[in-house]
Amino acid sequence: MTTTHYRWTVLGAGPAGIATVGQLIDRGVPAGEIAWVDPEFAVGDFGTKWSVVSSNTRTSSFTRFLESTAAFDFDQAPDFAIRGIDPRDTCVLGAVAEPLHWITGRLTDRVSAHETRATKLELSERRWTVHTEQSVLTSDNVVLAIGADARTLSHPGLREIPLDVVVDAQKLATEGLEGATVAVFGASHSTMLALPNLLDQPVAKVVNFYQHPLRYAVEFEGWTLFDDTGLKGHAAAWARKNVDGRLPDRLQRCHVDDARFDELLGQSDHVVYTVGFEPRRVDAPQWGPLRHDPANGIIAPGLFGVGIAFPGHRVDPTGHAEHRVGLEKFMQQLDQCLPIWLRYGT
Ligand SMILES: Cc1cc2nc3c(=O)[nH]c(=O)nc-3n(C[C@H](O)[C@H](O)[C@H](O)COP(=O)(O)OP(=O)(O)OC[C@H]3O[C@@H](n4cnc5c(N)ncnc54)[C@H](O)[C@@H]3O)c2cc1C
């Protein structure tokens, strides 16, 4: 195995990794001194799992992301469908993934792209060693933009329908759900995508187990209440009408502390978990679990995190605090953190 040294190594080529590579170049790091590691270079889970999902973000926010970074060369991009969508509307995430694929191609031509997965990180002699499935790299700095997996709970004996299947009506139609009773845990944006998709199938019943009242995002001048946890777009409209409005015939809801919980779960044969995301990790035996400071993205000297795995944090004008997840927020996180990272080396 050969070892090559870089100034910056970015792990992950989802939206957060794309933003990081672009911003490093914009801030003067020579492209030849950046290594970029991802097993697929297919815009991450955003491009591979969530393309058919209706966004919770207005199209204008995605356009701002695409136009934010000179190294993206978006002004030279082909006439992608996103340019024809009303900026005030939401859109399918595939319409955003399309230009991000194109940008990924432009960036991988400039930096040193390694189509593999990082397996281990070590710090010694003020250098990070990044072990991958194919080679070993060393780097002054490493950015983790490695995404997150859908969290699950443990209710044995039920057939689990994965989140990326339930949010995709075409994939869901192949699950053979005739007469099924499906338990759906959660009350999130993903829940409000899963429930209507399941009710479009010939299921006998869907039981939604929840812990909290629904939350809706509300826009004010210059800020949004529940911007990161509240329902938006089509999901909010569906929830207002069908959950906080009138429950469809085959949908039942049950609080997790309700006395009927065991009985209703016992009637279910399938289960869907829409209960958040678990950050992916890279093995770093020296450090144990890698945790970032959400205020600045620092994990260790020369080691930083961004994206859904290592989100930023914001307190709104009412004092309510949330983790910030979404493309434009990743870019804002980098705007705030990169000047610090550039001076917080090993
Ligand atoms: C249903 C749903 C709807 C959403 N809607 C919106 C929306 O409307 N607007 C919005 O802005 N956001 C939305 N998001 C949120 C968010 O933008 C996405 O979750 C996005 O995919 C997160 O980007 P990321 O780059 O952090 O991670 P990912 O897209 O998951 O990319 C991570 C990449 O890192 C790679 N990787 C993992 N481990 C390693 C390793 N060890 N070495 C190298 N590479 C590795 C992965 O293979 C992957 O390619 C939505 C999310 C979901 C689930």
The ligand as a Gaussian input file, in Angstrom:
#p B3LYP/6-31G(d) Opt

LIG

0 1
 C      -36.648000      11.949000       4.201000
 C      -35.653000      13.066000       4.225000
 C      -35.966000      14.308000       3.681000
 C      -35.044000      15.344000       3.712000
 N      -35.380000      16.548000       3.150000
 C      -34.481000      17.541000       3.147000
 C      -34.801000      18.805000       2.550000
 O      -35.908000      19.027000       2.074000
 N      -33.878000      19.779000       2.544000
 C      -32.631000      19.589000       3.068000
 O      -31.815000      20.498000       2.989000
 N      -32.311000      18.420000       3.671000
 C      -33.200000      17.410000       3.714000
 N      -32.870000      16.219000       4.323000
 C      -31.733000      16.174000       5.254000
 C      -30.316000      16.095000       4.779000
 O      -30.010000      17.090000       3.848000
 C      -29.932000      14.744000       4.202000
 O      -30.090000      13.783000       5.219000
 C      -28.505000      14.696000       3.630000
 O      -28.387000      13.451000       2.986000
 C      -27.379000      14.824000       4.643000
 O      -26.174000      15.060000       3.939000
 P      -24.749000      14.556000       4.454000
 O      -23.782000      14.956000       3.398000
 O      -24.538000      14.997000       5.841000
 O      -24.889000      12.957000       4.515000
 P      -25.177000      11.808000       3.324000
 O      -26.009000      12.404000       2.283000
 O      -25.657000      10.662000       4.080000
 O      -23.704000      11.558000       2.767000
 C      -22.709000      10.912000       3.527000
 C      -21.710000      10.231000       2.603000
 O      -20.610000       9.771000       3.376000
 C      -20.241000       8.458000       2.925000
 N      -19.529000       7.755000       4.000000
 C      -20.060000       7.190000       5.110000
 N      -19.082000       6.602000       5.837000
 C      -17.930000       6.819000       5.163000
 C      -16.590000       6.448000       5.398000
 N      -16.230000       5.737000       6.486000
 N      -15.640000       6.809000       4.493000
 C      -15.984000       7.535000       3.397000
 N      -17.257000       7.912000       3.116000
 C      -18.204000       7.556000       3.993000
 C      -21.575000       7.822000       2.579000
 O      -21.386000       6.687000       1.745000
 C      -22.268000       8.997000       1.883000
 O      -21.925000       9.011000       0.514000
 C      -33.776000      15.152000       4.305000
 C      -33.469000      13.907000       4.855000
 C      -34.408000      12.875000       4.813000
 C      -34.047000      11.565000       5.421000

